[in-house]
Amino acid sequence: MKPGDVVLIPLPPALVLALLPGSFQNVLICGISTQLRDLQPDWDEQIGPGDPDYLVSGLHRASAVRLSYLYSAERGEITGPIGRIDSQRLIRLRHRLISALT
């Protein structure tokens, strides 16, 4: 498992943003939702059939990556990767999060 992987956990699908340091080996993830009506411009990101990384993402419907839905998951909570997003999309999402935290 690595940043950019789309994974399954007991919650909705999620995107791995980073592997966190420390002895707990947690993973920073953000939720992915098929509810597209409340997308926050320049924050959330939609991924759908028209996007080059949609097929390899493992998602079955147009979805929104929700940066406001952050979670620190233990590795044991994650079933495993189902797909992957484009590295440029991951960088864009990370930069948005960094900008909000600084």
Secondary structure as GFF3:
##gff-version 3
##sequence-region A 1 102
A	DSSP	beta_strand	5	8	.	.	.	ID=ss1
A	DSSP	beta_strand	14	19	.	.	.	ID=ss2
A	DSSP	beta_strand	27	33	.	.	.	ID=ss3
A	DSSP	beta_strand	45	47	.	.	.	ID=ss4
A	DSSP	alpha_helix	54	57	.	.	.	ID=ss5
A	DSSP	beta_strand	63	73	.	.	.	ID=ss6
A	DSSP	three_ten_helix	75	77	.	.	.	ID=ss7
A	DSSP	beta_strand	80	84	.	.	.	ID=ss8
A	DSSP	alpha_helix	87	101	.	.	.	ID=ss9
###
